[in-house]
Amino acid sequence: MAKTVSLKGSVRPQVGTKAAKASRALGLIPGIMYGKKGTRAVQFAIKDISPVLHLSTEGNLLIDLELDDAGKS
């Protein structure tokens, strides 16, 4: 059975290499979320994503993603 964890993030207002570098400079991890409604540029705080990455080595992991300006996705 897969473990379920919550992960909080936010939608990046801008996309592209410059925007991703700016996120990294602020100590955030940039990413892209793919779904039925299209793609979204997102970012996560290192302190929020680090425990999730450590749990991912233990098998299957279900992530409940909560974006600050879009509710739960």
C-alpha positions as semicolon CSV with decimal commas, in nm:
position;residue;x (nm);y (nm);z (nm)
1;M;0,000;0,000;0,000
2;A;0,131;0,345;-0,090
3;K;0,202;0,602;0,177
4;T;0,023;0,936;0,144
5;V;0,202;1,261;0,226
6;S;0,103;1,626;0,189
7;L;0,319;1,874;0,003
8;K;0,260;2,249;0,002
9;G;0,376;2,462;-0,288
10;S;0,286;2,765;-0,490
11;V;0,226;2,847;-0,854
12;R;0,509;3,044;-1,014
13;P;0,380;3,360;-1,181
14;Q;0,638;3,337;-1,459
15;V;0,780;3,046;-1,656
16;G;1,112;2,987;-1,825
17;T;1,477;2,954;-1,738
18;K;1,512;3,301;-1,584
19;A;1,211;3,248;-1,360
20;A;1,342;2,906;-1,248
21;K;1,683;3,056;-1,167
22;A;1,515;3,334;-0,969
23;S;1,321;3,072;-0,769
24;R;1,643;2,884;-0,692
25;A;1,809;3,209;-0,581
26;L;1,528;3,249;-0,325
27;G;1,589;2,897;-0,193
28;L;1,291;2,739;-0,370
29;I;1,275;2,428;-0,589
30;P;1,106;2,500;-0,926
31;G;0,904;2,236;-1,106
32;I;0,635;2,166;-1,363
33;M;0,305;1,995;-1,284
34;Y;0,136;1,811;-1,573
35;G;-0,236;1,735;-1,565
36;K;-0,562;1,718;-1,756
37;K;-0,610;2,094;-1,725
38;G;-0,270;2,170;-1,875
39;T;0,072;2,238;-1,728
40;R;0,157;2,465;-1,437
41;A;0,487;2,608;-1,321
42;V;0,517;2,544;-0,947
43;Q;0,774;2,593;-0,672
44;F;0,837;2,433;-0,335
45;A;1,034;2,533;-0,027
46;I;1,330;2,305;0,039
47;K;1,209;2,238;0,394
48;D;0,874;2,113;0,256
49;I;1,002;1,891;-0,025
50;S;1,305;1,736;0,149
51;P;1,107;1,491;0,370
52;V;0,900;1,384;0,069
53;L;1,212;1,303;-0,131
54;H;1,350;1,093;0,157
55;L;1,023;0,898;0,182
56;S;1,020;0,829;-0,192
57;T;1,304;0,578;-0,155
58;E;1,084;0,349;0,057
59;G;0,848;0,239;-0,222
60;N;0,529;0,382;-0,364
61;L;0,429;0,729;-0,249
62;L;0,106;0,921;-0,309
63;I;0,146;1,300;-0,286
64;D;-0,146;1,522;-0,188
65;L;-0,038;1,849;-0,351
66;E;-0,171;2,175;-0,206
67;L;-0,101;2,491;-0,404
68;D;-0,142;2,817;-0,217
69;D;-0,345;3,001;-0,481
70;A;-0,533;2,714;-0,641
71;G;-0,655;2,498;-0,353
72;K;-0,595;2,124;-0,376
73;S;-0,506;1,975;-0,711
